[in-house]
Amino acid sequence: IEKGHLNAAFSPLSKEDILGNALLDMRESLKTARFEEKKRREENERRNRANEGYTMFGELMRKGSDDLPELSYSIISNLVSYINVNQGGIFIVNDEDPEDIYLELSSSIAYNRRKFHERRITIGDGLVGACAFEKKKIFITNLPDEYTEIKSGLGTANPKSLLIVPLLMEDNLIGVIELASLE
């Protein structure tokens, strides 16, 4: 126990073995304390990482840009790198025509390379459109093979997980972020 071997085999001599039973109780207390300390350390690491992210993205937003595609690219490229996914895109609400409101791909990235796609999604259509309509995040880990492909110089692969999050400002939809990962 002194050397940290908390799983070493030990049995008290009898039910009345006060010292042996105290050692077992102490071992269980040490195991619990070790587990709680590990949990606290992991929570502190998670909190520190989240604070780093808030700071980084807050700084990106403060710097801002009048060029929406450039700002979008800066945000999505940093987000994809920060959370270590393979592909991401930002869709912004285009409401120039009140009779034809839709999501427009502002910027996308895959494998740290900027992608240039023109893409329009009607609110309510597909997963991105559904996320926009419901204003709720969507997380899927069993994607159909035909959903999308992630392309690289080595070939293509289908993502294993997908996260789609609405961008809201005071409950008003301003856009959607879509992130795909091979993990």
C-alpha positions as CSV (number, residue, x, y, z in Angstrom):
1,I,0.0,0.0,0.0
2,E,2.8,2.4,0.9
3,K,4.3,2.0,-2.6
4,G,0.9,2.6,-4.3
5,H,0.1,-1.1,-5.0
6,L,-3.5,-0.8,-4.1
7,N,-4.6,-4.0,-5.8
8,A,-2.1,-6.4,-4.0
9,A,-3.8,-9.5,-2.6
10,F,-4.4,-9.3,1.1
11,S,-6.9,-11.0,3.4
12,P,-7.3,-10.3,7.1
13,L,-6.6,-13.2,9.4
14,S,-10.2,-13.2,10.6
15,K,-13.3,-11.0,11.0
16,E,-11.8,-9.8,14.3
17,D,-8.4,-8.9,12.7
18,I,-8.7,-5.1,13.5
19,L,-5.4,-4.2,11.8
20,G,-6.1,-6.3,8.7
21,N,-9.6,-4.9,8.3
22,A,-8.3,-1.3,8.9
23,L,-5.7,-1.9,6.1
24,L,-8.5,-3.0,3.7
25,D,-10.6,0.1,4.6
26,M,-7.5,2.3,4.1
27,R,-6.9,0.7,0.7
28,E,-10.4,1.4,-0.4
29,S,-10.2,5.0,0.8
30,L,-7.0,5.4,-1.1
31,K,-8.5,3.9,-4.3
32,T,-11.5,6.3,-3.9
33,A,-9.2,9.3,-3.3
34,R,-7.0,8.3,-6.3
35,F,-10.1,8.0,-8.5
36,E,-11.5,11.4,-7.4
37,E,-8.1,13.1,-7.9
38,K,-8.0,11.7,-11.5
39,K,-11.5,12.9,-12.1
40,R,-10.7,16.4,-10.8
41,R,-7.5,16.5,-12.9
42,E,-9.4,15.5,-16.1
43,E,-12.1,18.1,-15.3
44,N,-9.5,20.8,-14.8
45,E,-7.8,19.9,-18.1
46,R,-11.2,19.9,-19.9
47,R,-12.0,23.3,-18.4
48,N,-8.6,24.8,-19.3
49,R,-9.0,23.5,-22.9
50,A,-12.5,25.1,-23.1
51,N,-11.1,28.4,-21.8
52,E,-8.3,28.3,-24.4
53,G,-10.9,27.8,-27.1
54,Y,-13.2,30.6,-25.8
55,T,-10.2,32.9,-25.7
56,M,-9.0,31.9,-29.2
57,F,-12.4,32.3,-30.8
58,G,-13.2,35.4,-28.9
59,E,-10.0,36.9,-30.3
60,L,-10.9,35.8,-33.8
61,M,-14.3,37.5,-33.5
62,R,-12.8,40.7,-32.0
63,K,-10.4,41.0,-34.9
64,G,-13.3,40.3,-37.2
65,S,-13.4,41.2,-40.9
66,D,-15.6,43.0,-43.3
67,D,-15.1,40.1,-45.6
68,L,-17.5,37.4,-44.5
69,P,-15.9,34.5,-46.4
70,E,-12.5,35.3,-44.9
71,L,-13.9,35.6,-41.4
72,S,-15.8,32.3,-42.0
73,Y,-12.6,30.6,-43.2
74,S,-10.7,31.9,-40.3
75,I,-13.3,30.5,-37.9
76,I,-13.8,27.1,-39.6
77,S,-10.1,26.4,-40.2
78,N,-9.3,27.2,-36.5
79,L,-12.3,25.2,-35.3
80,V,-11.4,22.1,-37.4
81,S,-7.8,22.2,-36.2
82,Y,-8.8,22.9,-32.6
83,I,-11.1,19.9,-32.2
84,N,-9.1,17.7,-34.6
85,V,-11.7,16.8,-37.2
86,N,-11.2,16.3,-40.9
87,Q,-13.7,18.5,-42.5
88,G,-15.9,21.5,-41.7
89,G,-18.1,24.1,-43.3
90,I,-20.0,27.3,-42.3
91,F,-23.3,28.0,-43.8
92,I,-24.7,31.6,-43.4
93,V,-28.4,32.5,-43.6
94,N,-29.0,34.5,-46.8
95,D,-32.2,36.5,-46.3
96,E,-31.7,39.2,-48.9
97,D,-34.9,38.0,-50.6
98,P,-37.6,37.5,-47.8
99,E,-39.4,35.2,-50.2
100,D,-36.3,33.0,-50.7
101,I,-34.4,32.5,-47.4
102,Y,-31.7,29.8,-47.6
103,L,-28.3,28.7,-46.2
104,E,-25.3,29.6,-48.2
105,L,-21.9,27.9,-47.8
106,S,-19.6,30.7,-46.7
107,S,-16.4,28.7,-46.3
108,S,-15.3,25.1,-46.0
109,I,-12.1,23.2,-45.3
110,A,-10.9,19.5,-45.5
111,Y,-7.6,18.1,-44.4
112,N,-6.3,21.7,-43.7
113,R,-7.0,22.7,-47.3
114,R,-9.5,25.4,-48.2
115,K,-12.3,24.2,-50.3
116,F,-14.2,26.4,-52.8
117,H,-17.8,25.1,-53.3
118,E,-20.9,26.9,-54.1
119,R,-23.7,25.3,-52.1
120,R,-27.2,26.4,-51.3
121,I,-29.4,24.6,-48.8
122,T,-33.0,25.3,-48.2
123,I,-33.9,25.6,-44.5
124,G,-35.5,22.3,-43.6
125,D,-33.8,20.2,-46.3
126,G,-31.2,17.6,-45.4
127,L,-29.4,17.4,-42.1
128,V,-28.0,21.0,-42.3
129,G,-31.4,22.4,-43.2
130,A,-33.1,20.4,-40.5
131,C,-30.6,21.7,-37.9
132,A,-31.4,25.3,-39.1
133,F,-35.1,24.7,-39.0
134,E,-35.1,23.1,-35.5
135,K,-32.3,25.3,-34.1
136,K,-30.9,22.2,-32.4
137,K,-27.6,20.4,-32.8
138,I,-27.4,17.1,-34.6
139,F,-24.7,14.5,-33.7
140,I,-24.6,11.3,-35.7
141,T,-22.1,8.4,-35.4
142,N,-23.7,6.0,-37.9
143,L,-23.7,7.9,-41.1
144,P,-25.0,6.4,-44.3
145,D,-22.1,5.8,-46.8
146,E,-23.7,8.1,-49.3
147,Y,-23.9,11.1,-46.9
148,T,-20.5,12.7,-47.9
149,E,-16.9,11.8,-48.6
150,I,-13.8,13.3,-47.2
151,K,-11.2,13.6,-49.9
152,S,-7.5,13.8,-49.5
153,G,-4.4,13.2,-51.7
154,L,-4.6,9.6,-50.5
155,G,-8.1,9.0,-51.6
156,T,-11.6,9.3,-50.2
157,A,-13.3,8.0,-47.0
158,N,-16.7,8.3,-45.5
159,P,-16.8,10.1,-42.1
160,K,-17.6,8.1,-39.0
161,S,-19.2,11.0,-37.1
162,L,-21.0,14.3,-37.9
163,L,-21.8,17.3,-35.8
164,I,-24.1,20.0,-37.1
165,V,-24.7,23.0,-34.8
166,P,-26.9,26.0,-35.4
167,L,-25.3,29.5,-35.0
168,L,-27.8,31.5,-32.9
169,M,-27.9,35.1,-31.8
170,E,-30.6,35.7,-29.2
171,D,-32.5,32.7,-30.6
172,N,-32.3,34.0,-34.2
173,L,-30.6,31.7,-36.7
174,I,-27.6,33.3,-38.4
175,G,-26.0,30.1,-39.7
176,V,-24.9,26.5,-39.2
177,I,-21.6,24.8,-38.7
178,E,-21.1,21.3,-40.0
179,L,-18.1,19.2,-38.8
180,A,-17.2,15.7,-40.1
181,S,-14.6,13.3,-38.7
182,L,-13.1,9.9,-39.6
183,E,-13.1,9.1,-35.9
